[in-house]
Amino acid sequence: MYDSKFNIGRKTPAMIFSETHEDLMKEGEKWLKDTTNSCTIVAALIVTIVFAAVITVPGGSDGKSDLPILSRDKAFIIFMISDALALFSSASSLLMFLSILTSRYAKIDFLYTLPKRLICGLITLFVAMVSMMVAFGATLHLIFGQKTT
């Protein structure tokens, strides 16, 4: 893991680094928890919104077969795919952020585990936001973009 050579005081470079950067680790932990809390709230809101959107189908459903009225429209397929992607990626993001919040915050975790989880969580949160906006645009097209004859 680290170099195991000792200096005159019988300390390894890792031991000296840990001693001199203790405050930095505490500040990093506080920043990571604050950032993760904020992102968790956003991810939970997106999960709620896209779940509600997939249940309330735009345009309503047919009274006979309960199929969506606009299901043959390409915008409806775009809506369903982007909404499903938003739901999946926001749920994944939420799980990533919760795994950061429940982490043990050990020194070695700051080197590999926590940055990887944070980056994965932020990327999936961004994908969820973009997918949600695509679903919103498709819904607007379905509702207001219909040609009247």
Backbone torsions as a table, in degrees:
resi	resn	phi	psi	omega
1	MET	NA	-67.4	178.0
2	TYR	-114.9	167.7	175.8
3	ASP	-66.4	133.6	-174.9
4	SER	-99.9	15.2	178.2
5	LYS	-79.2	144.8	-178.0
6	PHE	-105.2	151.6	174.6
7	ASN	-94.8	-167.3	-178.2
8	ILE	-61.9	-35.4	-180.0
9	GLY	-84.1	12.9	179.1
10	ARG	60.6	40.4	177.5
11	LYS	-123.6	142.0	176.5
12	THR	-84.5	163.0	176.0
13	PRO	-58.4	-35.5	178.9
14	ALA	-65.2	-39.5	178.6
15	MET	-64.8	-42.7	179.6
16	ILE	-66.0	-42.9	179.2
17	PHE	-61.3	-43.6	-180.0
18	SER	-63.2	-41.2	-179.4
19	GLU	-67.3	-42.2	-174.7
20	THR	-81.3	-16.0	-177.8
21	HIS	-117.1	27.0	179.7
22	GLU	-62.3	-42.7	179.3
23	ASP	-65.3	-37.8	179.1
24	LEU	-63.1	-38.3	178.3
25	MET	-66.3	-40.3	178.2
26	LYS	-65.7	-40.7	177.1
27	GLU	-65.8	-39.8	177.6
28	GLY	-64.0	-39.2	177.8
29	GLU	-64.8	-43.3	179.4
30	LYS	-63.8	-44.6	180.0
31	TRP	-63.5	-42.9	-178.8
32	LEU	-64.3	-41.2	178.4
33	LYS	-65.6	-42.8	178.9
34	ASP	-63.1	-46.3	179.8
35	THR	-63.2	-44.2	-178.9
36	THR	-65.9	-38.9	176.8
37	ASN	-60.5	-45.2	179.8
38	SER	-63.1	-45.5	-179.0
39	CYS	-68.2	-31.8	177.4
40	THR	-64.0	-41.4	178.8
41	ILE	-63.2	-44.9	179.5
42	VAL	-63.2	-45.0	-179.8
43	ALA	-63.2	-39.8	178.9
44	ALA	-66.2	-37.6	177.2
45	LEU	-65.3	-41.3	179.6
46	ILE	-65.8	-42.2	177.2
47	VAL	-57.4	-45.0	-179.3
48	THR	-63.2	-45.0	-176.8
49	ILE	-66.3	-49.0	-176.2
50	VAL	-71.8	-28.5	175.3
51	PHE	-67.6	-43.1	177.4
52	ALA	-65.4	-35.5	-179.0
53	ALA	-68.3	-36.0	-178.9
54	VAL	-74.6	-26.9	178.3
55	ILE	-77.3	-41.3	177.8
56	THR	-92.3	91.4	-174.9
57	VAL	-69.1	132.8	179.3
58	PRO	-65.2	134.8	179.9
59	GLY	91.7	-12.5	179.8
60	GLY	82.9	-176.8	-179.0
61	SER	-122.0	160.2	179.4
62	ASP	-69.6	139.7	-178.4
63	GLY	-69.6	-28.6	-176.2
64	LYS	-81.7	-54.4	-172.2
65	SER	-105.9	-2.9	-178.1
66	ASP	61.0	20.4	173.5
67	LEU	-84.3	148.9	177.7
68	PRO	-60.8	137.8	-178.4
69	ILE	-63.4	-40.1	-175.2
70	LEU	-94.3	20.3	-173.7
71	SER	-66.1	-19.2	-179.8
72	ARG	-85.7	-9.5	-179.1
73	ASP	-79.2	141.0	179.1
74	LYS	-63.5	-34.4	179.2
75	ALA	-64.0	-30.2	177.7
76	PHE	-68.2	-40.0	178.0
77	ILE	-66.0	-41.3	176.1
78	ILE	-61.1	-42.5	178.0
79	PHE	-59.5	-48.1	-176.1
80	MET	-66.0	-41.9	-179.4
81	ILE	-67.3	-46.1	-178.4
82	SER	-69.1	-33.8	177.7
83	ASP	-69.4	-39.6	177.0
84	ALA	-65.5	-40.8	177.3
85	LEU	-64.0	-40.8	178.2
86	ALA	-63.9	-41.1	179.2
87	LEU	-65.2	-45.6	-179.5
88	PHE	-64.8	-46.4	-176.1
89	SER	-72.5	-34.4	177.7
90	SER	-71.2	-34.8	175.2
91	ALA	-67.1	-38.8	176.0
92	SER	-64.4	-41.8	177.9
93	SER	-62.2	-43.3	178.8
94	LEU	-60.7	-41.9	178.1
95	LEU	-65.9	-38.3	177.5
96	MET	-62.7	-46.3	-178.9
97	PHE	-67.6	-35.9	176.2
98	LEU	-67.6	-32.8	177.0
99	SER	-69.6	-29.5	175.1
100	ILE	-70.5	-43.5	-178.9
101	LEU	-63.7	-31.1	-179.4
102	THR	-95.2	10.4	-179.6
103	SER	-70.9	161.8	-179.3
104	ARG	-86.0	-11.7	178.5
105	TYR	56.5	44.4	175.1
106	ALA	-76.8	163.1	-177.7
107	LYS	-59.8	-42.0	-178.4
108	ILE	-69.5	-26.9	178.7
109	ASP	-65.8	-30.5	179.4
110	PHE	-69.6	-18.5	-177.6
111	LEU	-82.4	-43.3	-174.8
112	TYR	-124.8	-56.9	-167.9
113	THR	-64.2	-54.3	-176.0
114	LEU	-64.7	-43.7	176.5
115	PRO	-62.2	-38.0	178.2
116	LYS	-63.5	-44.4	179.6
117	ARG	-64.7	-40.9	179.8
118	LEU	-64.8	-43.9	179.8
119	ILE	-65.0	-44.2	177.6
120	CYS	-61.7	-42.3	178.8
121	GLY	-63.9	-42.0	179.8
122	LEU	-69.1	-38.7	178.6
123	ILE	-65.6	-46.0	-179.9
124	THR	-68.2	-31.0	175.1
125	LEU	-67.0	-40.0	177.4
126	PHE	-64.5	-42.9	177.6
127	VAL	-61.6	-39.5	178.7
128	ALA	-63.9	-41.4	179.7
129	MET	-65.2	-44.7	180.0
130	VAL	-64.5	-43.6	179.5
131	SER	-64.4	-38.2	178.0
132	MET	-64.4	-39.2	178.9
133	MET	-69.0	-35.6	175.9
134	VAL	-65.2	-42.6	177.5
135	ALA	-62.9	-39.0	178.0
136	PHE	-63.7	-44.6	178.4
137	GLY	-63.0	-40.3	178.0
138	ALA	-65.6	-36.8	177.6
139	THR	-66.6	-42.2	176.7
140	LEU	-60.6	-40.9	178.0
141	HIS	-65.2	-40.7	179.8
142	LEU	-64.0	-41.4	-174.1
143	ILE	-83.1	-45.5	-173.1
144	PHE	-104.5	-11.6	-175.1
145	GLY	-95.2	7.7	-178.9
146	GLN	-75.2	137.9	178.1
147	LYS	-79.4	134.1	176.8
148	THR	-96.2	138.4	-179.1
149	THR	-114.6	NA	NA
